[in-house]
Amino acid sequence: MLSYFKNVEKDVWVMILLVFISAYTIFNMKHWNKPDRIIVWDVISYYGYLPATFIYDDVTLKNPNEKFEEYEHTFWYNKTEKGEKVFKTSMGMAILYSPFFFLSHMYTLITDGVASGYSPTYKFGIAMSSLFYLVLGLFFMRKILRKFYSGSVVSLTLLFVGLGTNFYYYTVIGVGMPHIYLLALFSIIIYLLIEWYQSPTIKLSAFLGLLAGLIILVRPTMLIIVVLALFFGVNSFEKLKERMLFFKANLLKILTILVAAFCIWVPQFLYWKISAGTYLFYSYTEEGFFFSDPQLLNALFSYRKGWLLYTPLMIFSLLGFFQMFRKKDQNALSVVLTVVVYFYVASCWWDWWFGGSFGYRTMIEMLPLLAFGLAYFIHHLLSAVKFYKLPVLALMFLLLGFNLFQTRQAHEGLLHHDSMTKAAYFKILFKLQSQISREEVEPYLKEPNYESARKGERDL
């Protein structure tokens, strides 16, 4: 038995450690017993398809029964010009929640509980789904990185990603939000993409297409995976020519991917037809992008929600990208181009700070790619002289600890979800709720004007 554990690789132990820490935190907090946790805010919209369809028998939200009226406030929707009610978000997350929803519903019926879709039992199901997709994401992220890096490099990369970014917050506190689910899907897609380029089969193409369609159904901006797919492994014009010839020789497989991706969207098209009267419907209504006015600097450095301010450890990932380009690494172009385009698109969204969150949460789904840069940096760092290596590693671990500290600040409400300013940031720096109250911080906050932002007033 002991010999078996001795043979377990160190990066696997790191993965197990991250899962254990997350599971311990989730079961310690028991957010499913709290009325203002889990099925709140955006999760209301993502989740609503399931109870509306399978409990209240009215996914169109037109003819609510008595039970429905009792819980009507838990359904978020926008209205068409004709007054029809349509869920704001697409149904991708509902599909990912669904196995856990059905298990929760079955348990509730067997135990004679209230099958409302919103009791602690259903919230527990969502919490368990978060853990499940965490395991999937870490498992495939590890498999991807081990194709290119040693166990030591992958161990440190997983540890820094798992605890040194807001990845951890959205696994254990922001439970049910789409970021961990997207990270898991993206990790699987990247792994399958590598396998597909080595041996493109119809079966693998179909599976890849289904997952690609699903991740776009969860978050339409994840269409950016097309950029990664086109250029993955391309680092020269010769490689690009080879890639074009590869596509030409595998047109049937590419068609299989497209058909499979379309099939996963069919239920969404049918839902829009039933609810809005058209197969294609922009359910975000007045919300959109301002592509001519990206908030790149705000998204990177602002006190409100700057990515590098609240996740400073990712600076080393960017340094890794620079090294990858300098050394003409085969993955540099595809990985960096995908991250840059995604970040640009995210900064063009009307609500560039993405509402209430800890840090710039939309970058969590890019962590499987950012891990490439981080791993590349660590790979070269471990072979450096001690006088350089040890201080840099110490700094990285300090930034990991700082992220965990800020995670607690966000959980306690000191680090405000959308109204942080420079004055507020330094007011709470290195302080917890036991040292400073939220009331003391409140005068330093500046709430964003959401109505103005929808109209394109960007620098708020």
C-alpha positions as CSV (number, residue, x, y, z in Angstrom):
1,M,0.0,0.0,0.0
2,L,2.8,2.4,1.0
3,S,4.7,1.6,-2.2
4,Y,1.6,2.6,-4.2
5,F,1.5,6.0,-2.7
6,K,5.2,6.4,-3.2
7,N,4.7,6.0,-6.9
8,V,2.1,8.7,-7.1
9,E,3.6,11.7,-8.9
10,K,4.0,15.0,-7.1
11,D,1.8,16.9,-9.5
12,V,-1.0,14.4,-8.7
13,W,-0.5,15.1,-5.0
14,V,-0.9,18.8,-5.7
15,M,-4.1,18.2,-7.6
16,I,-5.4,16.1,-4.7
17,L,-4.4,18.8,-2.2
18,L,-6.3,21.5,-4.2
19,V,-9.4,19.3,-4.4
20,F,-9.2,18.5,-0.6
21,I,-8.8,22.2,0.3
22,S,-11.7,23.2,-1.9
23,A,-13.9,20.4,-0.6
24,Y,-13.0,21.2,3.0
25,T,-13.9,24.9,2.5
26,I,-17.2,24.1,0.8
27,F,-18.3,21.7,3.5
28,N,-17.1,24.0,6.2
29,M,-19.0,27.0,4.8
30,K,-22.2,25.1,4.0
31,H,-23.5,27.9,1.7
32,W,-26.4,25.7,0.6
33,N,-28.0,26.4,4.0
34,K,-27.9,30.2,3.4
35,P,-30.7,32.0,1.6
36,D,-28.4,34.6,0.0
37,R,-25.9,32.1,-1.4
38,I,-25.5,29.8,-4.5
39,I,-28.8,30.4,-6.4
40,V,-28.3,34.2,-6.5
41,W,-27.4,36.8,-9.0
42,D,-26.2,35.4,-12.4
43,V,-26.8,31.8,-11.2
44,I,-30.5,32.5,-11.1
45,S,-30.5,33.1,-14.8
46,Y,-28.2,30.1,-15.7
47,Y,-30.2,27.7,-13.4
48,G,-33.7,28.9,-14.2
49,Y,-34.2,26.6,-17.2
50,L,-34.2,23.5,-15.0
51,P,-36.9,24.2,-12.4
52,A,-39.0,26.1,-15.0
53,T,-39.0,23.1,-17.3
54,F,-38.9,20.1,-15.0
55,I,-40.8,21.4,-11.9
56,Y,-43.1,24.2,-13.0
57,D,-43.7,22.9,-16.6
58,D,-43.4,26.3,-18.2
59,V,-40.0,27.1,-19.7
60,T,-41.7,30.0,-21.6
61,L,-42.7,31.6,-18.2
62,K,-46.2,32.4,-19.6
63,N,-48.6,30.3,-17.6
64,P,-47.2,29.9,-14.1
65,N,-49.1,27.6,-11.7
66,E,-49.5,28.3,-8.0
67,K,-46.1,26.9,-7.2
68,F,-44.5,29.0,-9.8
69,E,-46.0,32.2,-8.4
70,E,-44.5,31.4,-5.0
71,Y,-41.0,31.3,-6.5
72,E,-41.5,33.8,-9.4
73,H,-38.9,36.1,-8.0
74,T,-36.2,33.5,-8.6
75,F,-36.6,33.6,-12.4
76,W,-34.7,36.3,-14.2
77,Y,-35.7,37.1,-17.7
78,N,-35.8,39.9,-20.3
79,K,-38.8,40.7,-22.4
80,T,-39.1,40.9,-26.2
81,E,-40.8,43.8,-28.0
82,K,-44.0,41.7,-27.9
83,G,-43.7,41.2,-24.2
84,E,-42.6,37.5,-24.2
85,K,-40.4,36.5,-21.3
86,V,-37.0,35.0,-22.3
87,F,-34.2,33.8,-20.1
88,K,-31.3,36.3,-20.4
89,T,-28.6,33.6,-20.7
90,S,-28.3,30.6,-22.9
91,M,-28.8,27.2,-21.5
92,G,-25.3,25.9,-21.4
93,M,-24.9,26.1,-17.7
94,A,-28.2,24.4,-17.1
95,I,-26.9,21.5,-19.1
96,L,-23.8,21.3,-16.9
97,Y,-25.9,21.6,-13.7
98,S,-28.5,19.1,-14.9
99,P,-27.1,15.7,-13.6
100,F,-26.8,17.3,-10.1
101,F,-30.2,18.9,-10.4
102,F,-31.9,15.6,-11.3
103,L,-30.1,13.8,-8.4
104,S,-31.2,16.5,-6.0
105,H,-34.8,16.4,-7.3
106,M,-34.9,12.6,-7.0
107,Y,-33.6,12.7,-3.5
108,T,-36.2,15.5,-2.6
109,L,-39.1,13.4,-4.0
110,I,-37.9,10.2,-2.2
111,T,-37.6,12.0,1.1
112,D,-40.9,13.9,0.8
113,G,-39.2,17.2,0.8
114,V,-40.4,20.4,-0.9
115,A,-39.5,19.9,-4.6
116,S,-39.3,23.6,-5.3
117,G,-36.0,23.6,-7.1
118,Y,-34.6,26.2,-4.6
119,S,-34.3,24.3,-1.3
120,P,-30.9,23.6,0.3
121,T,-30.9,20.2,-1.4
122,Y,-30.8,21.7,-4.8
123,K,-28.2,24.2,-3.7
124,F,-26.1,21.4,-2.4
125,G,-26.3,19.8,-5.8
126,I,-24.9,22.9,-7.4
127,A,-22.1,23.0,-4.8
128,M,-21.2,19.4,-5.7
129,S,-21.2,20.2,-9.4
130,S,-18.6,22.9,-8.7
131,L,-16.3,20.3,-7.0
132,F,-16.9,17.9,-9.9
133,Y,-15.9,20.4,-12.6
134,L,-13.0,21.5,-10.4
135,V,-11.7,17.9,-10.5
136,L,-12.2,17.7,-14.3
137,G,-10.5,21.0,-14.9
138,L,-7.4,20.1,-12.8
139,F,-7.2,16.6,-14.2
140,F,-7.1,17.7,-17.8
141,M,-5.0,20.8,-17.1
142,R,-2.4,18.5,-15.6
143,K,-2.6,16.1,-18.6
144,I,-2.0,19.0,-21.0
145,L,0.9,20.5,-19.1
146,R,2.6,17.1,-18.6
147,K,2.9,16.8,-22.4
148,F,5.3,19.7,-22.3
149,Y,6.7,20.1,-18.8
150,S,8.2,18.0,-15.9
151,G,6.3,17.0,-12.8
152,S,8.0,19.7,-10.7
153,V,7.0,22.4,-13.1
154,V,3.4,21.2,-13.4
155,S,3.2,20.8,-9.6
156,L,4.1,24.5,-9.0
157,T,1.9,25.7,-11.9
158,L,-1.2,23.9,-10.6
159,L,-0.5,25.2,-7.1
160,F,-0.1,28.8,-8.2
161,V,-3.2,28.6,-10.5
162,G,-5.3,26.8,-7.9
163,L,-4.5,29.1,-4.9
164,G,-2.9,32.2,-6.3
165,T,-5.7,33.4,-8.5
166,N,-9.5,33.9,-8.1
167,F,-9.9,30.3,-9.4
168,Y,-10.2,29.3,-5.7
169,Y,-12.8,32.0,-4.8
170,Y,-15.1,30.9,-7.6
171,T,-14.8,27.2,-6.6
172,V,-15.7,27.6,-2.9
173,I,-17.4,31.0,-2.5
174,G,-18.8,32.2,-5.8
175,V,-20.3,28.7,-6.1
176,G,-22.3,28.0,-9.3
177,M,-20.8,30.8,-11.4
178,P,-19.7,29.6,-14.8
179,H,-16.0,30.2,-14.6
180,I,-14.8,26.9,-13.1
181,Y,-17.2,25.0,-15.5
182,L,-15.7,26.9,-18.5
183,L,-12.2,26.2,-17.3
184,A,-13.0,22.5,-17.1
185,L,-14.6,22.4,-20.6
186,F,-11.7,24.5,-22.0
187,S,-9.1,22.2,-20.5
188,I,-10.8,19.1,-22.0
189,I,-11.1,20.8,-25.4
190,I,-7.4,21.8,-25.4
191,Y,-6.4,18.2,-24.5
192,L,-8.7,16.7,-27.2
193,L,-7.4,19.3,-29.7
194,I,-3.9,18.0,-29.2
195,E,-5.0,14.5,-29.6
196,W,-7.1,15.4,-32.7
197,Y,-4.1,16.9,-34.5
198,Q,-2.1,13.7,-33.8
199,S,-4.9,11.3,-34.9
200,P,-8.1,12.9,-36.2
201,T,-10.9,10.4,-36.1
202,I,-14.7,10.8,-36.7
203,K,-15.4,9.8,-33.1
204,L,-12.9,12.3,-31.6
205,S,-14.2,15.0,-34.0
206,A,-17.8,14.5,-32.9
207,F,-16.8,14.7,-29.2
208,L,-14.7,17.7,-29.8
209,G,-17.5,19.4,-31.7
210,L,-20.0,18.7,-28.9
211,L,-17.8,20.2,-26.3
212,A,-17.0,23.2,-28.4
213,G,-20.7,23.8,-29.0
214,L,-21.3,23.4,-25.3
215,I,-18.6,25.8,-24.1
216,I,-20.0,28.4,-26.6
217,L,-23.5,27.7,-25.4
218,V,-22.3,28.5,-21.8
219,R,-20.4,31.7,-22.9
220,P,-20.8,32.8,-26.6
221,T,-17.5,34.7,-26.4
222,M,-15.8,31.4,-26.0
223,L,-16.1,31.2,-29.8
224,I,-12.5,32.4,-29.4
225,I,-11.5,28.7,-29.2
226,V,-11.6,28.8,-33.0
227,V,-8.4,31.0,-33.0
228,L,-6.7,28.4,-30.7
229,A,-7.8,25.5,-32.9
230,L,-6.6,27.1,-36.1
231,F,-3.1,28.1,-34.9
232,F,-2.3,25.6,-32.2
233,G,1.3,24.4,-32.7
234,V,1.9,26.9,-35.6
235,N,5.0,29.0,-35.2
236,S,6.1,29.7,-38.8
237,F,4.8,30.1,-42.3
238,E,5.9,26.6,-43.1
239,K,3.8,25.3,-40.2
240,L,0.9,27.4,-41.4
241,K,1.1,25.8,-44.9
242,E,1.2,22.4,-43.3
243,R,-1.9,23.2,-41.2
244,M,-3.9,24.3,-44.3
245,L,-3.0,21.0,-46.1
246,F,-4.0,19.2,-42.9
247,F,-7.4,20.8,-43.0
248,K,-7.8,20.0,-46.6
249,A,-7.1,16.4,-46.0
250,N,-9.5,16.2,-43.1
251,L,-12.6,18.1,-44.4
252,L,-14.9,15.3,-43.3
253,K,-13.7,15.5,-39.7
254,I,-14.0,19.3,-39.7
255,L,-17.5,19.0,-41.0
256,T,-18.2,16.5,-38.2
257,I,-17.0,19.0,-35.6
258,L,-19.3,21.7,-37.0
259,V,-22.3,19.5,-37.2
260,A,-21.8,18.2,-33.6
261,A,-21.4,21.8,-32.4
262,F,-24.6,22.8,-34.2
263,C,-26.5,19.9,-32.7
264,I,-25.7,20.9,-29.1
265,W,-27.3,24.3,-30.0
266,V,-30.6,22.9,-31.4
267,P,-32.4,22.9,-28.0
268,Q,-31.5,26.6,-27.6
269,F,-32.7,27.5,-31.1
270,L,-36.0,25.7,-30.3
271,Y,-36.3,27.5,-27.0
272,W,-35.9,30.9,-28.6
273,K,-38.5,29.9,-31.3
274,I,-41.0,28.9,-28.6
275,S,-40.4,31.8,-26.3
276,A,-39.4,34.7,-28.6
277,G,-40.9,33.6,-31.9
278,T,-37.5,33.4,-33.7
279,Y,-34.8,30.8,-33.9
280,L,-32.1,33.4,-33.2
281,F,-32.6,35.9,-30.5
282,Y,-30.3,38.4,-28.7
283,S,-31.5,37.9,-25.2
284,Y,-29.2,40.5,-23.6
285,T,-31.4,43.2,-25.2
286,E,-29.8,46.6,-24.4
287,E,-26.5,45.1,-23.2
288,G,-23.6,44.9,-25.7
289,F,-20.0,45.6,-26.7
290,F,-18.2,48.8,-27.5
291,F,-15.4,47.5,-29.8
292,S,-14.1,51.0,-30.6
293,D,-13.6,51.8,-27.0
294,P,-11.9,48.9,-25.2
295,Q,-11.1,49.5,-21.5
296,L,-7.8,47.7,-21.6
297,L,-5.9,49.7,-19.0
298,N,-8.9,49.6,-16.6
299,A,-9.4,45.9,-17.1
300,L,-5.7,45.4,-16.3
301,F,-4.9,47.8,-13.5
302,S,-7.9,49.7,-12.2
303,Y,-8.7,49.6,-8.5
304,R,-12.3,48.7,-9.3
305,K,-11.4,45.4,-10.9
306,G,-8.0,45.3,-12.5
307,W,-6.9,41.8,-13.4
308,L,-3.2,42.2,-12.6
309,L,-3.9,44.3,-9.5
310,Y,-6.1,41.6,-7.9
311,T,-4.3,38.6,-9.5
312,P,-0.6,39.8,-9.5
313,L,0.8,36.3,-9.8
314,M,-0.3,36.3,-13.4
315,I,2.5,38.8,-14.2
316,F,4.8,35.7,-14.3
317,S,2.5,34.1,-16.9
318,L,2.9,37.1,-19.1
319,L,6.7,37.0,-18.6
320,G,6.5,33.4,-19.6
321,F,4.6,34.3,-22.8
322,F,7.4,36.8,-23.6
323,Q,10.0,34.0,-23.2
324,M,7.9,31.7,-25.3
325,F,7.9,34.2,-28.2
326,R,11.6,34.9,-27.8
327,K,12.4,31.2,-27.9
328,K,9.9,30.6,-30.8
329,D,8.0,28.0,-28.8
330,Q,5.5,26.1,-30.9
331,N,2.5,27.1,-28.8
332,A,3.4,30.8,-28.3
333,L,1.4,32.2,-31.2
334,S,-1.9,30.3,-30.7
335,V,-1.9,30.6,-26.9
336,V,-1.0,34.3,-26.7
337,L,-3.2,35.3,-29.6
338,T,-6.2,33.6,-28.1
339,V,-5.7,35.2,-24.6
340,V,-5.1,38.7,-26.1
341,V,-8.2,38.6,-28.4
342,Y,-10.3,37.2,-25.5
343,F,-9.1,39.9,-23.2
344,Y,-9.8,42.6,-25.8
345,V,-13.3,41.4,-26.4
346,A,-14.0,41.2,-22.6
347,S,-12.7,44.8,-22.1
348,C,-15.2,45.9,-24.8
349,W,-18.3,44.6,-22.9
350,W,-20.5,47.4,-21.6
351,D,-19.9,46.3,-18.0
352,W,-16.1,45.8,-18.4
353,W,-15.7,45.1,-14.7
354,F,-18.3,42.3,-14.9
355,G,-20.5,43.4,-12.1
356,G,-20.0,42.0,-8.6
357,S,-17.0,39.8,-8.4
358,F,-13.6,39.2,-6.8
359,G,-11.0,40.4,-9.4
360,Y,-11.4,40.2,-13.1
361,R,-13.4,37.0,-13.1
362,T,-13.8,36.5,-16.8
363,M,-10.0,35.6,-17.1
364,I,-10.5,32.5,-15.0
365,E,-11.7,30.6,-18.2
366,M,-8.4,31.5,-19.8
367,L,-6.3,29.9,-17.0
368,P,-5.7,26.7,-19.0
369,L,-3.8,28.9,-21.5
370,L,-2.3,31.2,-19.0
371,A,-0.9,28.1,-17.3
372,F,1.3,27.6,-20.4
373,G,3.0,30.9,-19.8
374,L,3.3,30.3,-16.1
375,A,4.7,26.8,-16.6
376,Y,7.2,28.1,-19.2
377,F,8.4,30.7,-16.8
378,I,8.7,28.2,-13.9
379,H,10.5,25.7,-16.2
380,H,13.3,28.2,-16.9
381,L,13.2,29.6,-13.3
382,L,14.0,26.1,-11.8
383,S,17.1,25.8,-13.9
384,A,18.4,29.3,-12.9
385,V,21.0,30.0,-10.3
386,K,19.9,30.0,-6.7
387,F,20.5,33.8,-6.2
388,Y,17.8,34.4,-8.7
389,K,15.6,31.4,-8.3
390,L,14.9,31.5,-4.6
391,P,13.9,35.1,-4.3
392,V,11.6,34.9,-7.3
393,L,10.0,31.7,-6.0
394,A,9.6,33.3,-2.6
395,L,7.9,36.3,-4.2
396,M,5.5,34.0,-6.1
397,F,4.5,32.2,-2.9
398,L,4.0,35.6,-1.2
399,L,1.7,36.6,-4.0
400,L,-0.2,33.3,-3.6
401,G,-0.7,34.1,0.1
402,F,-1.7,37.6,-0.8
403,N,-4.4,36.2,-3.1
404,L,-5.8,34.0,-0.3
405,F,-5.8,37.0,2.0
406,Q,-7.8,39.1,-0.5
407,T,-10.1,36.1,-1.0
408,R,-11.0,36.3,2.7
409,Q,-11.4,40.1,2.4
410,A,-13.8,39.6,-0.5
411,H,-15.7,37.0,1.4
412,E,-16.0,39.3,4.4
413,G,-17.2,42.1,2.2
414,L,-14.2,44.4,2.9
415,L,-13.0,44.1,-0.7
416,H,-16.2,45.5,-2.3
417,H,-17.7,43.5,-5.2
418,D,-17.9,46.5,-7.6
419,S,-17.1,49.8,-6.0
420,M,-13.4,49.7,-5.1
421,T,-11.3,52.8,-5.4
422,K,-7.6,53.6,-4.7
423,A,-8.6,55.1,-1.3
424,A,-10.6,52.1,-0.4
425,Y,-7.9,49.7,-1.6
426,F,-5.3,51.2,0.7
427,K,-7.8,51.6,3.5
428,I,-8.3,47.9,3.8
429,L,-4.8,46.8,2.7
430,F,-3.6,43.9,4.9
431,K,-6.7,44.3,7.2
432,L,-9.5,41.9,8.0
433,Q,-13.0,42.5,9.4
434,S,-11.7,42.1,12.9
435,Q,-9.5,45.2,12.3
436,I,-11.8,47.4,10.2
437,S,-15.5,47.5,9.7
438,R,-17.3,47.7,6.3
439,E,-18.9,50.9,7.6
440,E,-15.5,52.5,7.9
441,V,-14.7,51.6,4.3
442,E,-18.0,52.7,2.8
443,P,-17.2,56.5,2.4
444,Y,-14.2,55.5,0.2
445,L,-16.2,53.4,-2.3
446,K,-17.6,54.6,-5.6
447,E,-20.5,52.7,-7.0
448,P,-20.4,52.4,-10.9
449,N,-23.3,53.9,-12.9
450,Y,-24.7,50.8,-14.6
451,E,-27.3,52.8,-16.6
452,S,-24.7,55.1,-18.0
453,A,-22.4,52.2,-18.8
454,R,-25.1,50.5,-20.9
455,K,-25.1,53.7,-23.1
456,G,-21.4,53.6,-23.6
457,E,-20.0,55.9,-20.9
458,R,-17.0,53.6,-20.2
459,D,-14.6,55.1,-17.7
460,L,-16.7,54.9,-14.5
